[in-house]
Amino acid sequence: MRIVLVGPPGAGKGTQAAYLAENLSIPHISTGDLFRANISQGTELGKQAKAYMDAGRLVPDEVTIGMAEDRLLQPDAARGFLLDGFPRNVGQAQALDAFLAKTKVSLDAVLDLEVPEEEVVKRIAGRRLCRNDGSHVFHVEYNPPADDNVCDTCGGELYQRSDDTEEAVRIRLEEYHSKTEPIIDYYKQQGLVRTIPALGKVAEVTQRAMDALQREA
Ligand code: AMP
């Protein structure tokens, strides 16, 4: 299956994407994780992206689209993928459609994770990520690690993202409403959107998403 996951920052995209990708045996492709990996490896692409990310702004399309397409060309994505954080504006959605059309494939579904705004802010403030693997995500209150600052899954060091500050979160939400939300209408016109209420236990949300994938949009 070829799936796009959409939702505001803090909706639980990374957490859900990891479970869904495993259930469906497809790679989880997160442009945020790809940027963070480039930053920690000190690449040119990472240097270009860092200032935008720290400010909570979208990285320009010229950088982002090429990076996403390179990843989609890897052999493991040939039979399906779960995109998390891409596309994030209508231009990127059009570029993705054109890219897929070249190999005569198309998306199967767009999962829209819905969360109230006050919940988003609480979730982001307590979020902790593992340095070894961005899909190992914890929350100081909702999903605390057994040992502070240590990942339960792999023992890696937990950290708080540099763009999880109050100011960057406010800007990320603005970017989401003005630039990313319009892609939901874009995909509605293609009949692809399944809306998933994303409050509740992680496993319940995963189940809702799996059920929604079985249904017609
Ligand atoms: P995420 O991990 O998905 O929350 O992404 C973190 C940050 O990476 C975003 O706030 C953007 O600065 C950047 N980013 C990730 N994906 C994209 C994208 N598709 N387009 C532009 N910027 C992106």
Residues whose N, C-alpha, C, O or C-beta is under 5 A from the ligand:
A	BS01	AMP	T31 G32 D33 F35 Y52 M53 G56 R57 L58 V59 T64 D84 G85 F86 P87 R88
